[in-house]
Amino acid sequence: MKQNDKFADVCNYYLFDGKMVIKEDELEERDITELGIIEGRNSKVASIQKLRDILKRCVVKSSKGVTYMIIGIENQTDVNYAMVIRNMLYDALNYASQVEGYVKEHREKKDLEGVEFLSGLTKEDKLMPVVTITIYWNSGKWDGARSLHEMLDTDNSEILEYVSDYKLNLIVPNDIEDFGKFKTELGKVLNFINYSEDKEEIRRRYLNAEGNEENRFSRDAVILLNECVKADIRITEEGEDKDMCKGIKDLMDEARGEGREEGREEGEDRLATLIIRVKESGRDIELMDILMDNVLRAQLYLEYNIK
């Protein structure tokens, strides 16, 4: 997600419904350290430091002019039930850092008086909007809270009216209705993750799509899928892209091979037992013919899936 094209793709999908508003060449990497200094009584100072996953400054151009904003991306392979508070703290620390930047600048210039001097800001000083987007790199639903109000131990609307809510900006593959709104292979990756628990759907979508461009994944994408949803797709040194159809076939061939081997071993044990029982019965010829006929059928099934 540090790659600018993927970062811009996520932002455009979530914030602008897939429209290419944020350009990858207009992204600027920012320090992922969010640091806050808290001054208490008797001049005691406490600090808090948090590390984000990714943070960039973006440019949004529209008919209303140019807006600069800070966007962070947090990656989750598991549900974090405290994610709302975590992201809210990240954003608050970033705003506090922006304020501190203005305060430091004014102190150096010594250009403030009166109430402006006390607050460290002028009425004209403005902050850049801060947005944090969380991506859930797993299949299934996100069953955690998506807002601060959901986490509070009250549903009293008279109280909640005065409690500022904080919304979790969340991308969950299971929630996405149109993966085509992504302009990079991110859409294909999230689509694969969405169906990763449904083996039949994976087979239907990818097994007979060999050579299809929509079926090709970069090496990085395959590594991500193997890590996040245990796709177990082999990575070869041949070329940069991986045909997912071939990867699915490899997995199925491997599973068939293991099944055949287990079937052979089990079949050999059962065959040996049956031969002993046939000999003990004294009806060698009649039962041996039936036995061999069924052994042949079993072999055809194991080798060629012919019943």
Residue pairs with C-beta under 8 A, 6 or more apart in sequence:
1 7
1 10
1 53
1 54
1 73
1 75
1 135
2 54
4 24
4 25
4 27
4 56
5 24
5 184
6 184
6 186
7 24
7 27
7 54
7 56
7 71
7 73
8 20
8 22
8 23
8 24
8 27
8 58
9 182
9 183
9 184
9 186
9 187
10 73
10 133
10 135
10 171
10 186
11 22
11 58
11 71
11 133
12 18
12 19
12 20
12 21
12 22
12 183
13 171
13 181
13 182
14 133
14 169
14 171
15 21
15 22
15 131
16 22
17 181
18 178
18 180
18 181
18 182
18 183
20 183
21 60
21 61
21 62
22 58
22 59
22 60
23 59
26 58
26 59
27 56
27 57
27 58
28 56
28 57
28 58
29 55
29 56
30 55
30 56
30 57
30 70
31 55
32 51
32 52
32 53
32 54
32 55
33 49
33 50
33 51
33 52
34 49
34 50
34 51
34 52
34 89
34 90
34 93
34 94
34 97
35 47
35 48
35 49
35 93
35 97
36 47
36 48
36 49
36 92
36 93
36 96
36 97
37 45
37 46
37 47
37 96
37 100
38 45
38 46
38 47
38 48
39 45
40 46
48 93
50 89
50 90
50 93
52 72
52 74
52 90
52 132
53 72
53 73
53 74
53 75
54 72
54 73
54 74
55 70
55 71
55 72
56 70
56 71
56 72
57 68
57 69
57 70
57 71
57 128
58 68
58 69
58 70
58 71
59 66
59 67
59 68
60 66
60 67
60 68
60 69
61 67
67 129
68 128
69 128
69 129
69 130
69 131
70 94
70 128
70 129
70 130
70 131
71 130
71 131
71 132
71 133
72 87
72 90
72 91
72 94
72 130
72 131
72 132
72 133
73 132
73 133
73 134
73 135
74 83
74 86
74 87
74 90
74 132
74 133
74 134
74 135
75 134
75 135
75 137
76 83
76 134
76 135
76 136
76 137
76 138
77 136
77 137
77 138
77 227
77 228
78 138
79 136
79 142
79 143
79 144
80 86
80 144
81 144
81 145
83 134
83 144
83 145
83 168
83 170
84 144
84 145
84 146
84 147
84 148
84 150
84 151
84 166
84 168
85 148
85 151
87 132
87 134
87 166
87 168
87 169
88 148
88 166
90 132
91 130
91 131
91 132
94 130
95 127
95 130
98 127
98 128
99 120
99 121
99 127
102 120
102 121
102 125
103 120
103 121
106 112
106 116
106 120
106 121
106 122
107 120
112 120
112 122
116 122
116 123
131 169
132 169
133 169
133 170
133 171
134 168
134 169
134 170
134 171
135 171
136 142
136 170
136 171
136 172
136 173
137 193
137 224
137 228
137 229
138 173
138 193
138 228
138 229
139 173
139 174
139 193
139 194
139 195
139 196
139 197
139 229
140 174
140 197
141 172
141 174
142 170
142 172
142 174
142 175
145 151
145 168
146 167
146 168
146 170
147 165
147 166
147 167
147 168
148 163
148 164
148 165
148 166
149 160
149 163
149 165
152 160
152 163
154 160
171 190
173 190
173 191
173 193
173 194
174 194
176 190
176 191
176 194
179 187
179 188
179 190
179 191
179 194
180 187
181 187
182 188
182 190
185 217
185 218
185 221
188 214
188 217
188 221
189 217
189 221
189 224
189 225
192 202
192 217
192 225
192 229
192 231
192 244
193 225
193 228
193 229
195 201
195 202
195 205
196 202
196 225
196 229
196 231
197 229
202 248
203 248
203 252
206 215
206 244
206 245
206 247
206 248
207 245
207 248
207 249
207 252
208 245
209 215
209 244
209 245
210 243
210 245
210 246
210 249
211 243
211 245
212 245
215 243
215 244
215 245
216 241
216 242
216 243
216 244
217 225
217 241
217 242
217 244
218 240
218 241
218 242
219 235
219 240
219 241
219 242
221 242
222 231
222 233
222 235
222 242
222 247
223 235
225 231
225 233
226 232
226 233
226 235
231 247
232 251
233 242
233 244
233 247
233 248
233 250
233 251
234 247
234 250
235 242
236 242
259 302
260 302
260 303
263 298
263 302
264 302
267 295
267 298
267 302
271 291
271 295
274 291
275 291
278 284
278 287
278 288
278 291
281 287
297 307
300 306
301 307
